[in-house]
Amino acid sequence: MKKSIAGMMVFFVLLAIGGGQLLKAHCQVPCGIYDDEARFKLLAEHVTTMEKAMKEIAALSVQAPVNYNQIMRWVLNKEKHAEEFSEILSYYFLAQRIKPVAPEDKESYAKYQMQLEWVHQLLVYAMKAKQGIDLVHISKLNELLVRFQQLYFGKK
């Protein structure tokens, strides 16, 4: 009895310390419950939020007096959404949905490689968006996201 209570206590302590991150991501167990369309919608919302944050940072930076508190809040918000965007790509798509394909299946393998390339490009531009306020990165994210979604669902 004492061992099971101690085990539960350790579990709850570990959950309290680092479990928040684990609970945000998709479960990564073979549950078979996926909603790809919802993930793409979430990705698009993250890009829109990053764009809004960039515009707010730029606007607040030229005001007198400069409100550094608000700028910092928008910077943190932008970074949080860039991280969540990258997390969905990594933990949902790369770890669970884009399945490795044997090179002998030329057509499927070509699609698999293209999906990996698109996800990689999306991750790179999310990193660039996180690092600054250049809206070019947002345009590129939007463009890449649409193209990845078309490729993922097999649409022309």
VOPAGU-2260 file (C-alpha; in pm, 1 decimal, decimal comma):
REM VOPAGU-2260
SITE   aa  ch    i         X         Y         Z
SITE  MET   A    0       0,0       0,0       0,0
SITE  LYS   A    1     276,5     244,4      94,6
SITE  LYS   A    2     462,6     167,1    -230,1
SITE  SER   A    3     158,1     246,0    -442,7
SITE  ILE   A    4      96,6     574,8    -258,2
SITE  ALA   A    5     462,9     667,1    -295,5
SITE  GLY   A    6     447,7     579,8    -664,6
SITE  MET   A    7     140,6     795,5    -711,7
SITE  MET   A    8     307,7    1084,4    -529,9
SITE  VAL   A    9     611,9    1059,6    -758,3
SITE  PHE   A   10     380,5    1052,7   -1060,6
SITE  PHE   A   11     194,0    1364,9    -949,6
SITE  VAL   A   12     514,4    1550,4    -864,1
SITE  LEU   A   13     658,1    1469,0   -1207,0
SITE  LEU   A   14     331,1    1569,0   -1368,7
SITE  ALA   A   15     332,6    1900,0   -1182,0
SITE  ILE   A   16     693,9    1972,2   -1274,8
SITE  GLY   A   17     691,7    1886,7   -1643,8
SITE  GLY   A   18     359,2    1735,1   -1728,2
SITE  GLY   A   19     206,3    2051,4   -1864,6
SITE  GLN   A   20     408,2    2019,8   -2182,6
SITE  LEU   A   21     315,3    1655,3   -2215,8
SITE  LEU   A   22     -53,6    1727,7   -2181,4
SITE  LYS   A   23     -50,6    1990,0   -2456,9
SITE  ALA   A   24      79,2    1759,2   -2727,6
SITE  HIS   A   25    -112,5    1481,5   -2895,1
SITE  CYS   A   26     -89,5    1167,7   -2685,1
SITE  GLN   A   27     161,7     977,0   -2904,3
SITE  VAL   A   28       9,2     645,2   -2811,7
SITE  PRO   A   29    -157,5     429,0   -3074,5
SITE  CYS   A   30    -502,3     570,7   -3002,0
SITE  GLY   A   31    -595,9     619,9   -3366,6
SITE  ILE   A   32    -768,5     949,6   -3288,0
SITE  TYR   A   33    -644,9    1210,5   -3532,9
SITE  ASP   A   34    -791,0    1529,1   -3673,8
SITE  ASP   A   35    -558,7    1649,1   -3945,1
SITE  GLU   A   36    -790,3    1929,0   -4059,1
SITE  ALA   A   37    -802,0    2067,5   -3704,3
SITE  ARG   A   38    -422,3    2064,2   -3685,9
SITE  PHE   A   39    -394,0    2259,8   -4010,7
SITE  LYS   A   40    -647,4    2510,7   -3878,6
SITE  LEU   A   41    -444,9    2542,7   -3558,5
SITE  LEU   A   42    -124,7    2595,7   -3757,7
SITE  ALA   A   43    -292,4    2874,5   -3955,7
SITE  GLU   A   44    -416,3    3037,1   -3632,8
SITE  HIS   A   45     -62,6    3031,9   -3491,9
SITE  VAL   A   46      68,6    3205,7   -3805,2
SITE  THR   A   47    -206,6    3469,5   -3780,1
SITE  THR   A   48    -122,3    3528,9   -3414,6
SITE  MET   A   49     248,6    3562,9   -3491,1
SITE  GLU   A   50     162,9    3815,9   -3762,0
SITE  LYS   A   51     -56,0    4018,4   -3523,4
SITE  ALA   A   52     222,1    4013,6   -3263,6
SITE  MET   A   53     479,5    4134,8   -3515,6
SITE  LYS   A   54     257,0    4424,5   -3620,7
SITE  GLU   A   55     190,4    4520,2   -3258,0
SITE  ILE   A   56     562,3    4508,0   -3172,4
SITE  ALA   A   57     642,3    4733,0   -3469,0
SITE  ALA   A   58     366,0    4980,2   -3380,2
SITE  LEU   A   59     453,0    4993,6   -3011,7
SITE  SER   A   60     823,4    5040,0   -3086,2
SITE  VAL   A   61     770,2    5379,9   -3250,6
SITE  GLN   A   62     540,4    5524,6   -2985,6
SITE  ALA   A   63     663,4    5779,4   -2737,3
SITE  PRO   A   64     705,0    5687,5   -2464,3
SITE  VAL   A   65     783,0    5329,8   -2559,4
SITE  ASN   A   66     577,4    5081,2   -2361,3
SITE  TYR   A   67     839,5    4812,8   -2308,4
SITE  ASN   A   68     603,4    4603,7   -2097,5
SITE  GLN   A   69     354,2    4566,5   -2382,8
SITE  ILE   A   70     631,8    4504,2   -2635,8
SITE  MET   A   71     769,3    4228,5   -2416,8
SITE  ARG   A   72     426,9    4070,9   -2380,0
SITE  TRP   A   73     382,7    4063,6   -2759,7
SITE  VAL   A   74     732,9    3920,7   -2806,7
SITE  LEU   A   75     659,3    3641,1   -2560,3
SITE  ASN   A   76     322,9    3575,7   -2724,2
SITE  LYS   A   77     482,9    3555,6   -3069,7
SITE  GLU   A   78     750,3    3317,6   -2944,6
SITE  LYS   A   79     493,9    3097,3   -2770,6
SITE  HIS   A   80     291,8    3062,9   -3090,0
SITE  ALA   A   81     603,0    2992,9   -3298,8
SITE  GLU   A   82     693,3    2715,6   -3054,8
SITE  GLU   A   83     343,3    2568,3   -3059,6
SITE  PHE   A   84     344,8    2582,1   -3440,7
SITE  SER   A   85     673,9    2391,1   -3445,4
SITE  GLU   A   86     547,0    2147,4   -3183,4
SITE  ILE   A   87     245,6    2051,1   -3395,6
SITE  LEU   A   88     467,7    1994,8   -3697,5
SITE  SER   A   89     716,8    1789,3   -3498,1
SITE  TYR   A   90     504,9    1591,3   -3254,1
SITE  TYR   A   91     191,9    1547,7   -3460,1
SITE  PHE   A   92     297,8    1535,3   -3823,2
SITE  LEU   A   93     656,9    1410,1   -3811,9
SITE  ALA   A   94     624,0    1173,6   -3517,9
SITE  GLN   A   95     277,5    1034,2   -3591,5
SITE  ARG   A   96     123,4    1116,1   -3926,2
SITE  ILE   A   97     396,5    1116,1   -4191,4
SITE  LYS   A   98     492,7     752,0   -4207,9
SITE  PRO   A   99     824,9     629,2   -4349,3
SITE  VAL   A  100     789,9     462,6   -4688,2
SITE  ALA   A  101    1013,8     204,9   -4855,2
SITE  PRO   A  102    1225,4     362,1   -5132,4
SITE  GLU   A  103    1112,9      85,8   -5369,3
SITE  ASP   A  104     763,9     239,6   -5377,9
SITE  LYS   A  105     881,6     530,9   -5591,7
SITE  GLU   A  106     559,8     736,0   -5596,7
SITE  SER   A  107     485,8     705,4   -5224,1
SITE  TYR   A  108     851,3     761,4   -5135,3
SITE  ALA   A  109     861,6    1079,6   -5346,1
SITE  LYS   A  110     551,9    1211,1   -5162,3
SITE  TYR   A  111     707,5    1115,5   -4828,5
SITE  GLN   A  112    1028,0    1304,2   -4910,1
SITE  MET   A  113     833,1    1608,4   -5027,0
SITE  GLN   A  114     631,4    1612,4   -4703,9
SITE  LEU   A  115     953,1    1600,8   -4501,4
SITE  GLU   A  116    1096,2    1887,6   -4704,9
SITE  TRP   A  117     782,4    2101,1   -4660,5
SITE  VAL   A  118     773,8    2039,5   -4285,6
SITE  HIS   A  119    1142,3    2128,1   -4262,4
SITE  GLN   A  120    1086,6    2454,1   -4451,0
SITE  LEU   A  121     791,0    2536,9   -4225,3
SITE  LEU   A  122    1006,0    2475,2   -3917,1
SITE  VAL   A  123    1281,9    2700,1   -4051,6
SITE  TYR   A  124    1041,6    2986,7   -4125,7
SITE  ALA   A  125     872,9    2946,1   -3787,3
SITE  MET   A  126    1217,1    2986,6   -3631,3
SITE  LYS   A  127    1280,0    3298,3   -3842,0
SITE  ALA   A  128     942,0    3442,1   -3742,3
SITE  LYS   A  129    1027,7    3375,4   -3379,7
SITE  GLN   A  130    1356,7    3563,5   -3411,7
SITE  GLY   A  131    1226,3    3889,8   -3553,2
SITE  ILE   A  132     935,8    4090,5   -3687,6
SITE  ASP   A  133     992,0    4065,1   -4063,3
SITE  LEU   A  134     649,7    3996,5   -4214,0
SITE  VAL   A  135     816,5    3827,3   -4511,8
SITE  HIS   A  136     850,8    3520,9   -4290,3
SITE  ILE   A  137     476,3    3523,1   -4223,8
SITE  SER   A  138     403,0    3541,1   -4596,8
SITE  LYS   A  139     635,7    3249,0   -4653,8
SITE  LEU   A  140     475,2    3049,8   -4368,7
SITE  ASN   A  141     128,4    3107,3   -4515,3
SITE  GLU   A  142     243,7    3004,0   -4861,7
SITE  LEU   A  143     426,5    2694,3   -4738,5
SITE  LEU   A  144     138,7    2591,8   -4513,1
SITE  VAL   A  145    -110,7    2599,3   -4801,5
SITE  ARG   A  146     124,2    2399,9   -5023,3
SITE  PHE   A  147     199,1    2145,9   -4748,2
SITE  GLN   A  148    -173,1    2103,8   -4680,3
SITE  GLN   A  149    -240,2    2042,9   -5050,2
SITE  LEU   A  150      41,6    1789,0   -5068,3
SITE  TYR   A  151     -63,8    1621,0   -4743,8
SITE  PHE   A  152    -424,6    1573,1   -4855,3
SITE  GLY   A  153    -325,1    1495,6   -5214,7
SITE  LYS   A  154    -489,3    1800,8   -5370,4
SITE  LYS   A  155    -352,8    1975,0   -5677,0
